[in-house]
Amino acid sequence: MSLTYRTAGVDIERKETALRRLRDKIARTKRPEVIGDIGAFGGLFHLAGSDAVLVATTDGVGTKVEIARMLNRHEIVGTDLVHLCVNDALAMGAEPLFFLDYFSTSRLDPAIFTRVVGAMADACAAHRCALLGGETAEMPGMYVDGAYDLAGFLVGAVERERVLEPANVREGDLCIGLPSSGLHTNGYTLARAIVARTAGRRRIEVPEVLGAPRPELRGATLGDALLAVHRSYLEEVRKLRDAVRVRSIAHITGGGWEGNLPRALPAGLGAAIDRSTWTVPPVFTLLAELVEVAEVEQWRTWNMGIGLVVMVPAEDERAALRALPDAISIGRVEKATGERRVRFV
Amino acid sequence: MSLTYRTAGVDIERKETALRRLRDKIARTKRPEVIGDIGAFGGLFHLAGSDAVLVATTDGVGTKVEIARMLNRHEIVGTDLVHLCVNDALAMGAEPLFFLDYFSTSRLDPAIFTRVVGAMADACAAHRCALLGGETAEMPGMYVDGAYDLAGFLVGAVERERVLEPANVREGDLCIGLPSSGLHTNGYTLARAIVARTAGRRRIEVPEVLGAPRPELRGATLGDALLAVHRSYLEEVRKLRDAVRVRSIAHITGGGWEGNLPRALPAGLGAAIDRSTWTVPPVFTLLAELVEVAEVEQWRTWNMGIGLVVMVPAEDERAALRALPDAISIGRVEKATGERRVRFV
């Protein structure tokens, strides 16, 4: 049977439905300083007496933490947590100011804790982002043995007239894709289900599936590929904003393409994405070969090799690609009429 | 054997040691806008071009969530999460601006999720605090069945000259205590261990221990008492600041008295607290009678009836107590030489 994110245990539809029920209650908390709507990559708050708009984001690394634990590579999830929050704020046009973390587990292992939070601090320092606080919770009986969870919270700032909003985007704008380093921090429950099923079929242990060198990965292991860092796009987006007019940005995270690209587009517009413009990295094709995963399922769960999509005016294409040699012109903004707003061509 | 927080599974010392190891790494993330040191109730960030200092806090409700689950009272932990973050920001002098939440579980139950986050939204609305964003994580295999965890992030603001800092406090200042409604959100692992041991001794089930009406609680159940809301002190502190000069504030949370009161005092000063000035609420005495808990352990784990301690100049005592009829003058700031800075008299 073809495997889906839902059968693997993550039901994005169920989550969206639950959130919709809360819409009215959340709307009642709105203050005049709040800009924009629920559903953006970061919340916007225009502080009185300041030119700056604050951008607040929160996120977690999902079950990538389980792979990191299994392979004793705890640092990666600390780094990831900072990077993914930086990218979410960046999608609204913001530069990071400060970060706070929440670390919870049933029994604190000081060595692991120090490695995870130490990596967070290093990533914060590298982004000139202050690690302003954190909470460490020891909650006996709530987590399975050895498991821990992380949440990150980041506040950034952007000048009012430089906020990136979907409303800036015009039909005919170009979609510029920035390569991802792998799954980043999304779709790991599906990846873990694939690994577990592969192990079961071959009657070997999960670490063996993760630890075998793979010709498809040029001799690297699946474990290595799954623990590639969630890239921070801060430097690249800075360069791009210096060179061209950036209209909006989509961070391709949980929910894949259809779940994220439309968040950076106004109602009535979608995007035609030409999948022949880049090669899907081998970690994705390998996963989908180990256990059958329908193509549509892959694209609505994983980023498939593009971590950030930047919308720019069509006439800025050359300048954009000159500013960022790794970037790829992957598609174009178009009218969208149906429910699906990302059309693969 | 007398029960301690540590034998119940929470080792605050271990956590502090791990955090100390990270001190240098965290210090390297410091930006010029950051005010004050690690260890305050909230992080301070002075935004360029603004009179305001931002105050950022993060916290969780601990294993109170397990009692709420057992008694199907999920709303309480949503409300608590907002209140405790509001109080932490308040301890720095700040008014709340916006809040974000992180909800994680192995399998999302939409009905429970809606109740928890709905209560958060209501509490935010009641505090005129924008619910600006959130993350909902579904992480199969990480949590024990039915368990979920919550983290809250709050940003508030305070004018630069109105930041409450320990340095404001003088020897001889008074400590004004504001009553708590019970355990608030701290020491639940110890309380749960007491309940479990009581059930074991009497050969009854835990819900029976929690559900029996208690004469000591005027007929209420231990479950009710344990699920009293974590009080928000925002209104009371506003009144107090209108009436007197508030020097600093301690929010009595995890780590009890010794763990929190000194956080609001400068080095070299401590406090003499007269425990005869208020009656410890019956929920604490009942817990400590069910299973023997040493007195020193109670005071370093629970708030014992005082949720917030406000330091004011001695001459403002009458004005403070007039402004807040429920407040109690509980002690005085004094020189402290030893390691313990809270002296009970």
Interface residues (C-beta under 8 A of the other chain):
Chain A: A8 G9 V10 D11 R14 K15 T17 A18 L19 R21 L22 K25 I26 R28 T29 K30 R31 E33 V34 I38 G42 G43 L44 F45 L47 A48 G49 S50 D51 A52 L54 A56 T57 T58 D59 G60 G62 T63 V65 E66 L97 F98 L100 D101 Y102 S104 S106 R107 L108 P110 F113 T114 V117 G118 A121 D122 C124 A125 R128 C129 A130 L131 L132 G133 G134 E135 T136 A137 E138 M139 P140 G141 M142 Y143 V144 A147 D149 A151 F153 V155 A157 T189
Chain B: A8 G9 V10 D11 R14 K15 T17 A18 L19 R21 L22 K25 I26 R28 T29 K30 R31 E33 V34 I38 G42 G43 L44 F45 L47 G49 S50 D51 A52 L54 A56 T57 T58 D59 G60 G62 T63 V65 E66 L97 F98 F99 L100 D101 Y102 S104 S106 R107 L108 P110 F113 T114 V117 G118 A121 D122 C124 A125 R128 C129 A130 L131 L132 G133 G134 E135 T136 A137 E138 M139 P140 G141 M142 Y143 V144 A147 D149 A151 F153 V155 A157 T189
